[in-house]
Amino acid sequence: MRTLQEAVLGETVKVRKISGEGPVKRRIMDMGITKGVSIFVRKVAPLGDPVEVTVRGYELSLRKQDAVMIELE
């Protein structure tokens, strides 16, 4: 299982599943990250936190603890 945290700079990935429960999972889905959506990795901070991505035409920063919940195909 590969997660968004492991994606490299410049890579376009596709979401397979969002793990986790409750308000954190809901917040990720409310940001437009849902099953099947493509995510482009724009920037990765030196220590890997945060990760800047482009989803559905807008830019988004995700913390490492949130990125690890997003499983990729």
N, C-alpha and C positions, 0 to 999 in steps of 0.2 A: 504494500500500500504506500503510495507516494502522496505527499501533502503539498499544499501551496508554499509552505515554509521551505521546501526543498527545491522549488522551481528556480531556475537561473535567470539572470538579467537578459532581457530581450526575448524571452520564450513566451509563446502563446499556448495556453493550456486549457483544458476543458474540465469542468467540474463533474465529478462522478457522484459525490455524496457529501452532505454536511453532517458531521457527527456532533455530539453534544446535545444538550437539552436546555429547555427553558428560555429565559430572556436573551441569553447570548446567541443562541441559534436563531431566534426570531429576529434579532438585530442584524445578524449577517444576512439573512434572507431579505429583510426590509431594505438593505443596501443594494439589492439587485443580484446578489450572488445566490443562484439557484441551480439545481441539477441541469446539466447540459449547456450552461452558459460558458462562453469563451472569456478568458482572462489573459490580458497581456501584462507581463511583468516589466514595469517601467524603471524602477529603481529599487535597490536593496541597500539598506544602510550598512556601514562597515561591520557592525555586530549582528546584522540580520534583523534588526528591529528598529523602525517599522519597515514594511514592504510596501512600495507604492505600485499600484496596479491600475489598469484601465478596464472598466467593466461597463458594458452597454453604453459606451461613448462618454463616460465621465471618469474622472480620476478619483482614486480612493486610497487611503493609507490604512494598513491593517497591522495590528500588533502581532508579534510572534505567536502569542498564546491563542489568538483568533485564527491565524493562518494555518496552524497545525490542525485545526478542526475541519479544514476544507480538503477533502480527498479528491485526487485527480485521476483521470482515465489514463 
